[in-house]
């Protein structure tokens, strides 16, 4: 498991399945114990956001399954539209601060989110 967000991002871009020859878009955000954005040196874990430029339910499912196989990933969920301009997270165990209580949840595109431990 890598330690810094840029290394983790590159690792995931190389490891996760491609769609039509294109790697997924990967964003890595350091989070503290309260799930707030923070500096890398103060991070308890990383939040990973992954998506392709075009998404379907099947693509999200495949991407989530692939993320679950990555060492250090301990929780995953999907952000899916539920009609209109509303989104939901699919895993009820997902922390509310990063899901149902998240500012901007309904502005997110359909994607897979994961929490990963910070390795040595």
C-alpha positions as CSV (number, residue, x, y, z in Angstrom):
1,X,0.0,0.0,0.0
2,X,1.3,3.4,-0.9
3,X,1.6,6.3,1.5
4,X,1.0,9.5,-0.5
5,X,-2.1,10.5,-2.5
6,X,-0.2,11.0,-5.9
7,X,1.3,7.5,-5.6
8,X,-2.0,5.9,-4.7
9,X,-3.7,7.8,-7.6
10,X,-1.2,6.4,-10.1
11,X,-1.4,2.9,-8.6
12,X,-5.2,2.9,-8.9
13,X,-5.2,4.3,-12.5
14,X,-2.9,1.5,-13.5
15,X,-4.7,-1.2,-11.6
16,X,-8.4,-0.5,-12.0
17,X,-10.2,-1.8,-15.2
18,X,-10.3,0.4,-18.3
19,X,-13.4,1.3,-20.1
20,X,-13.1,1.5,-23.8
21,X,-9.4,1.8,-23.4
22,X,-9.6,4.7,-21.0
23,X,-8.4,4.6,-17.3
24,X,-10.9,5.9,-14.7
25,X,-10.6,9.4,-13.3
26,X,-9.2,9.0,-9.8
27,X,-9.1,11.6,-7.0
28,X,-7.5,10.9,-3.6
29,X,-8.4,13.2,-0.6
30,X,-6.7,12.9,2.8
31,X,-9.3,12.8,5.7
32,X,-8.9,13.0,9.4
33,X,-10.8,10.9,12.0
34,X,-13.9,13.1,11.7
35,X,-13.8,12.6,7.8
36,X,-12.8,16.3,7.2
37,X,-10.3,17.2,4.5
38,X,-6.8,17.7,6.0
39,X,-3.1,17.7,5.2
40,X,-1.5,14.4,4.3
41,X,0.6,14.4,7.5
42,X,-2.6,14.7,9.6
43,X,-4.6,12.1,7.7
44,X,-6.2,9.1,9.3
45,X,-7.3,7.6,6.0
46,X,-7.8,8.6,2.3
47,X,-11.1,9.0,0.5
48,X,-10.9,7.8,-3.1
49,X,-13.3,8.9,-5.8
50,X,-13.3,7.0,-9.1
51,X,-15.4,7.4,-12.2
52,X,-15.3,7.1,-16.0
53,X,-16.4,9.9,-18.3
54,X,-19.5,7.9,-19.2
55,X,-21.1,5.7,-16.5
56,X,-23.8,3.0,-16.3
57,X,-25.0,0.9,-13.3
58,X,-22.9,-2.1,-14.6
59,X,-19.8,0.1,-14.9
60,X,-20.2,1.3,-11.4
61,X,-20.6,-2.2,-10.1
62,X,-17.4,-3.4,-11.9
63,X,-15.5,-0.4,-10.7
64,X,-16.6,-1.0,-7.1
65,X,-15.7,-4.7,-7.2
66,X,-12.3,-3.8,-8.5
67,X,-11.7,-1.2,-5.8
68,X,-12.7,-3.8,-3.1
69,X,-9.8,-6.0,-4.3
70,X,-7.2,-3.2,-3.7
71,X,-5.2,-3.9,-0.5
72,X,-6.0,-1.3,2.2
73,X,-9.5,-0.5,0.9
74,X,-11.9,-1.2,3.8
75,X,-15.2,0.4,2.7
76,X,-16.8,1.2,-0.6
77,X,-20.0,2.8,-1.9
78,X,-21.6,4.2,-5.0
79,X,-23.1,7.6,-5.6
80,X,-26.1,7.1,-7.8
81,X,-28.8,9.4,-9.1
82,X,-32.3,8.7,-7.7
83,X,-34.3,10.9,-10.1
84,X,-34.2,14.6,-10.7
85,X,-31.2,16.2,-9.2
86,X,-30.8,13.9,-6.1
87,X,-28.1,11.4,-5.3
88,X,-27.8,8.7,-2.8
89,X,-25.0,6.5,-1.4
90,X,-25.7,2.8,-1.8
91,X,-23.9,1.5,1.3
92,X,-25.7,2.3,4.6
93,X,-22.5,1.8,6.5
94,X,-20.9,4.7,4.7
95,X,-20.0,7.6,7.1
96,X,-22.7,10.3,7.0
97,X,-20.1,13.1,6.9
98,X,-19.0,11.7,3.5
99,X,-22.4,10.6,2.3
100,X,-25.9,11.7,3.4
101,X,-24.6,14.8,5.3
102,X,-22.0,15.7,2.7
103,X,-22.2,19.2,1.4
104,X,-22.5,18.9,-2.4
105,X,-23.7,15.3,-2.4
106,X,-26.3,16.1,-5.0
107,X,-23.7,17.8,-7.2
108,X,-21.5,14.7,-7.5
109,X,-21.5,12.7,-10.7
110,X,-22.3,8.9,-10.5
111,X,-19.1,7.4,-9.1
112,X,-17.6,4.9,-6.7
113,X,-16.1,6.1,-3.4
114,X,-13.7,4.1,-1.2
115,X,-12.0,4.6,2.1
116,X,-8.4,3.2,2.4
117,X,-6.0,2.9,5.2
118,X,-2.7,4.7,5.0
119,X,0.1,2.2,4.6
120,X,3.7,2.1,5.7
